[in-house]
């Protein structure tokens, strides 16, 4: 089991997302729960605008909203 990957999982969710043996050592992932958690994280990040798609109409860079200097005069009129 990759220790770096384990560190990304919140402690309160570890019993639901990780599989352990009788000694309490992590042996793997509960794949269906982990997949669901990943999709929830992606949905949350897209909703907050932390992640974006290039062609997204809803979440864009602020720079995409700015007008270039050469078009500024015509727009201000």
Backbone torsions as a table, in degrees:
resi	resn	phi	psi	omega
1	UNK	NA	134.0	-179.6
2	UNK	-76.3	117.9	-177.4
3	UNK	-66.0	-35.1	178.8
4	UNK	-63.2	-39.8	178.6
5	UNK	-67.6	-38.3	177.6
6	UNK	-60.8	-36.2	-177.2
7	UNK	-67.4	-20.9	-178.8
8	UNK	-79.8	-13.2	-178.0
9	UNK	-90.7	126.5	178.7
10	UNK	-59.2	145.1	-176.6
11	UNK	-59.8	-36.5	-177.9
12	UNK	-70.7	-17.7	179.6
13	UNK	-100.3	-8.2	-177.1
14	UNK	-56.5	-42.0	179.0
15	UNK	-61.6	-26.8	-178.1
16	UNK	-89.8	-28.5	-173.8
17	UNK	-101.1	-23.4	-176.5
18	UNK	-111.3	145.1	174.9
19	UNK	-98.5	137.7	-179.7
20	UNK	-127.7	157.8	174.8
21	UNK	-90.9	-172.5	-178.3
22	UNK	-64.5	-24.1	179.5
23	UNK	-85.6	-5.5	-178.6
24	UNK	89.4	4.1	177.7
25	UNK	-78.7	139.1	179.9
26	UNK	-72.2	129.2	-178.7
27	UNK	-112.5	-16.6	-179.4
28	UNK	172.2	-164.9	-178.7
29	UNK	-109.2	149.1	165.7
30	UNK	-83.5	95.6	-165.8
31	UNK	-58.0	-45.2	-177.2
32	UNK	-66.8	-39.1	177.7
33	UNK	-69.0	-41.9	-179.3
34	UNK	-63.6	-42.5	179.2
35	UNK	-62.1	-44.5	178.5
36	UNK	-61.2	-42.1	179.3
37	UNK	-64.0	-40.8	178.4
38	UNK	-62.3	-44.2	178.5
39	UNK	-63.1	-37.7	176.3
40	UNK	-64.0	-40.7	178.8
41	UNK	-64.2	-42.3	178.2
42	UNK	-63.0	-45.0	179.5
43	UNK	-60.0	-42.6	179.8
44	UNK	-64.0	-43.6	-178.5
45	UNK	-67.4	-39.9	175.8
46	UNK	-63.6	-41.4	-179.6
47	UNK	-63.2	-35.4	179.3
48	UNK	-83.1	-12.4	-177.3
49	UNK	84.6	9.5	177.7
50	UNK	-71.5	-28.7	172.8
51	UNK	-117.6	150.2	179.6
52	UNK	-147.3	162.9	173.5
53	UNK	-111.4	144.5	-178.1
54	UNK	-54.2	-41.4	-175.5
55	UNK	-95.8	13.4	-177.3
56	UNK	-70.0	132.7	177.1
57	UNK	-84.7	-22.9	-175.5
58	UNK	-87.3	-44.9	-176.9
59	UNK	-117.6	106.4	179.8
60	UNK	-128.3	164.6	173.0
61	UNK	-64.3	149.5	175.5
62	UNK	-61.5	-35.6	179.0
63	UNK	-59.0	-29.3	179.0
64	UNK	-67.2	-23.8	-178.8
65	UNK	-86.2	-17.2	-177.5
66	UNK	-76.8	150.1	179.3
67	UNK	-94.8	138.3	178.6
68	UNK	-67.7	154.9	-175.9
69	UNK	-62.1	-34.4	-178.8
70	UNK	-71.5	-20.4	177.8
71	UNK	-97.8	-4.8	-174.5
72	UNK	-59.8	-46.2	-176.9
73	UNK	-60.6	-46.9	-177.7
74	UNK	-67.4	-32.8	-179.5
75	UNK	-75.3	-36.7	-180.0
76	UNK	-68.1	-24.5	178.9
77	UNK	-72.6	NA	NA
